[in-house]
Amino acid sequence: MINQNNILSEVTRVREIMGLREQRKKTIITNTIKSDVDVPIPPIKGNYGVGESNPTKFIVESVDTIMNSLPQKAKNMLVEGELQLVQITVKAGASNYWDSTTGPTQFDHEIVGDEYIPTTDGKGKGLSKDGYDLNMELAELRASTYIEKVKPLLEAEGVVVGDKLSQIPQGMVVYTGGKNDKPTCTTDCGQVLILTLSFIYTNTIEKTIDVCLPEIQITIGVQGVAVDEHECDEAIFKVSVNGAKIGIANLNNGVLDRYIDGGGWSKMKNTWPKRQLGALQGKAQESWYSNLPGRKSPGRETDKVQGGVRSWTTMIDTEDEKFNWGKENILEITPLVFNKGKKSYVKLKDGTEVQLCGPQAGFRPCGSHSEVPKVTIKNTPETAGQFATVYDTQPNIGKLTFGSTETTELLRLDNCGVPIETETVSTEG
């Protein structure tokens, strides 16, 4: 048994050598998830009056600090209107001083560098417990007041603030040496806000896979009696990919097709198909034969020579859902000419069955001329409209024999329209 993985790996290597690997791609979004993202905000220095809790003096500036702290992906979601605030935690501070009566108060945080660190050293003797409780009450009020006033300002910036927003106001008393903050305080300030905002937004996980844009061109054809021994008027095929019809390839190049192109029935005299079809010969039938399936299909080419070249070319729109385009795609062909007894027929669009062949002594039997046509596949490795040939041969499908009406696989294509090899490619040399 041939190892399919080894085959595909080797085919990939060969495509790289041939310069066929660089296919046009598009980004496919394979999954979307919603992520909770905590955004810590640099400490915001407050500017309150003594004993005050209204953040009006600095709140606008604080919103700028918040927005500038957002990660880039969150900013992108903000532009798209999908950034939602789900939790806001505000820890507000007060200095460890209340009034001259109480003097220095107890404290629970101290300043180390730029950080406010919890401590248990602020419960020592000689520090006011009553003043501490009053400072803590003030700090918590500052936190809750800030939350209420900042919400509409964030909404004005485009942040979605839902009704189920989690609000966590917290207070802390900061060691400042038992002194109030000066209005110009810039360091070691007790009037400070430490914010952590939790946002939720759609985090799109993107994966780029080899999905070519709809620039895959397929030609089904015959090369004529001198090359592939094809000369008949019973070569009409439905071409499908993944079970969905692409179109009809009419490869008729016999006397019937030639005389329809060449000027009518008067020139046929006693030649076949008059002898073959007998009484069906005539003007009434000419319209039928002129409108055989696929004969007027866009993309059909003919040299109008009996036993000559015929082809049909079409595009496969890989984005059309009906084709179910994926990593492996099956190109199939189905003969539309069928036998009843010793005669062959094909159906027109209206359901009329048109006879194409009748028994004749000394002539081949009637039946679909189902020998394998030539297949040419082109795609666009780099630039739209600039096609490169990736396949140009007569597939060996074996089972499709003369007279067959079975749907038969021609070949398999990968997601970029490059045929998947079925034989191991030699690595020697």
C-alpha positions, -999 to 999 in steps of 0.1 A, spaced: 0 0 0 13 35 -9 18 58 20 -4 88 12 14 111 36 47 104 19 31 110 -15 17 144 -4 50 154 12 69 145 -20 44 163 -42 48 194 -21 86 192 -25 82 189 -63 58 218 -64 84 239 -46 110 230 -72 85 238 -100 76 272 -84 40 261 -79 38 263 -41 32 300 -38 -5 301 -43 -27 331 -37 -42 328 -2 -68 343 19 -72 344 57 -98 321 70 -112 328 105 -113 294 121 -125 304 156 -136 333 177 -134 335 215 -143 362 240 -115 370 264 -115 388 297 -85 411 298 -73 428 329 -58 462 322 -38 476 351 -36 514 350 -6 534 363 -14 550 397 -34 582 392 -25 610 415 -56 626 431 -61 663 437 -87 665 464 -93 692 489 -89 681 525 -117 657 534 -131 658 498 -141 629 475 -151 646 442 -125 637 415 -136 665 391 -102 682 391 -84 653 376 -109 628 362 -107 639 326 -69 634 327 -74 600 343 -96 589 314 -68 597 290 -45 575 312 -70 547 310 -74 548 273 -37 550 266 -32 519 288 -54 497 266 -36 469 246 -37 474 208 -62 446 202 -86 462 228 -81 496 210 -91 479 177 -122 465 193 -130 500 207 -130 513 171 -154 485 161 -176 492 191 -170 458 207 -150 467 238 -170 461 269 -161 470 305 -171 441 328 -153 450 360 -137 481 375 -117 479 407 -106 512 423 -85 514 453 -84 550 466 -60 564 492 -60 589 520 -31 603 540 -25 590 575 -36 623 590 -71 634 600 -70 665 621 -50 682 649 -71 664 675 -62 629 663 -28 636 649 -11 609 628 -34 579 622 -28 543 617 -21 532 581 -23 500 560 -1 509 530 33 524 525 50 537 495 80 518 481 93 535 449 63 539 427 43 512 444 17 512 472 25 481 493 2 467 520 18 467 555 9 456 590 34 481 605 9 509 607 -10 496 637 15 507 662 9 524 695 6 562 694 -12 562 661 -49 572 661 -74 543 654 -104 568 652 -86 589 627 -77 557 607 -114 547 605 -124 582 593 -96 582 567 -107 547 555 -143 559 552 -131 588 531 -109 567 509 -138 542 501 -160 572 493 -134 585 469 -133 551 452 -171 547 448 -175 583 437 -148 579 411 -164 548 397 -198 565 392 -183 596 376 -159 578 353 -185 554 337 -202 580 315 -168 594 305 -157 559 293 -189 554 274 -182 587 257 -149 572 245 -168 543 229 -164 517 257 -196 496 263 -205 498 300 -232 472 307 -258 470 334 -240 440 350 -207 459 355 -189 446 386 -178 476 407 -153 471 435 -144 502 454 -117 498 480 -99 522 504 -65 524 519 -47 547 543 -12 556 531 17 565 553 27 601 545 46 608 577 14 618 594 8 648 572 -18 659 546 -9 659 509 0 693 496 -20 704 466 11 702 445 21 667 458 38 646 431 55 619 451 47 599 483 11 611 479 -17 596 499 -43 610 475 -40 583 448 -62 560 427 -51 525 417 -73 511 390 -77 477 374 -102 475 346 -114 442 331 -126 443 295 -141 417 274 -138 417 236 -139 392 208 -105 378 203 -103 365 168 -79 337 163 -69 337 126 -53 309 107 -40 313 71 -46 282 50 -40 275 14 -74 285 0 -70 299 -34 -93 326 -47 -117 315 -74 -91 315 -102 -90 279 -112 -96 272 -148 -104 237 -162 -104 226 -198 -119 193 -209 -112 184 -245 -103 160 -273 -74 164 -297 -90 148 -327 -88 115 -346 -52 119 -355 -41 122 -319 -65 104 -296 -86 85 -323 -117 104 -312 -144 109 -338 -180 106 -328 -212 125 -319 -218 106 -286 -193 124 -264 -214 146 -241 -204 147 -204 -215 164 -172 -184 176 -153 -187 178 -115 -165 186 -85 -174 171 -52 -206 159 -67 -218 194 -77 -222 201 -114 -197 225 -130 -211 223 -165 -214 202 -196 -186 194 -219 -198 186 -255 -169 170 -273 -188 158 -303 -166 160 -334 -183 135 -357 -201 140 -390 -233 152 -373 -215 180 -354 -195 189 -385 -225 193 -407 -245 213 -382 -216 238 -382 -211 235 -420 -244 245 -434 -272 221 -429 -287 188 -439 -286 193 -477 -249 185 -477 -252 152 -460 -266 134 -490 -264 96 -483 -236 98 -457 -239 87 -422 -259 97 -401 -288 95 -427 -280 59 -431 -276 55 -394 -307 74 -382 -330 67 -411 -363 85 -409 -351 108 -381 -331 127 -407 -347 161 -416 -353 197 -408 -374 189 -377 -344 171 -362 -319 197 -371 -330 220 -343 -327 191 -318 -292 183 -329 -282 220 -329 -293 222 -293 -276 191 -278 -265 196 -242 -234 217 -239 -232 225 -276 -238 262 -271 -222 263 -237 -199 293 -231 -164 282 -233 -169 255 -260 -144 257 -287 -144 238 -321 -122 239 -352 -154 228 -371 -134 199 -386 -148 164 -387 -127 144 -363 -110 176 -352 -103 194 -319 -131 201 -294 -128 216 -259 -148 232 -232 -133 256 -206 -148 269 -174 -138 284 -141 -144 268 -107 -155 292 -81 -140 277 -50 -160 301 -28 -193 287 -41 -207 267 -12 -223 241 -35 -188 228 -44 -178 222 -7 -142 230 -17 -116 217 7 -82 200 10 -91 173 -14 -116 178 -43 -128 151 -67 -132 160 -103 -157 137 -120 -172 131 -154 -205 115 -162 -215 105 -198 -250 118 -207 -254 96 -238 -272 64 -229 -284 33 -247 -318 18 -252 -313 -15 -269 -289 -10 -297 -297 28 -301 -282 57 -282 -299 88 -270 -294 121 -250 -319 142 -232 -325 179 -240 -334 204 -213 -371 199 -219 -368 161 -214 -370 152 -251 -349 122 -259 -329 127 -291 -315 97 -309 -279 100 -318 -271 65 -332 -289 35 -345 -276 1 -354 -258 -3 -388 -241 -33 -402 -204 -30 -405 -203 1 -381 -193 3 -345 -221 -3 -320 -239 27 -305 -229 40 -271 -212 69 -253 -177 75 -266 -164 76 -230 -127 73 -236 -108 97 -214 -106 133 -227 -76 155 -221 -77 177 -190 -59 210 -186 -59 229 -153 -46 264 -148 -45 285 -117 -31 318 -105 0 313 -84 6 349 -77 -14 375 -97 -51 375 -105 -58 367 -142 -22 355 -149 -27 317 -152 -1 291 -149 -7 255 -162 -4 230 -134 -19 200 -153 -21 191 -189 -26 154 -198 -50 126 -203 -58 111 -169 -57 74 -166 -90 65 -151 -92 29 -164 -128 22 -156 -143 46 -181 -148 24 -212 -168 27 -244 -205 28 -238 -202 35 -201 -226 59 -184 -210 56 -149 -198 87 -131 -160 83 -130 -133 101 -112 -109 120 -134 -85 132 -108 -82 149 -74 -73 185 -68 -59 201 -37 -74 233 -23 -53 254 -47 -64 234 -78 -32 215 -82 -38 178 -89 -29 154 -61 -5 128 -73 -14 92 -70 21 78 -75 52 82 -55 76 107 -69 111 95 -70 136 113 -48 166 99 -66 188 123 -86 
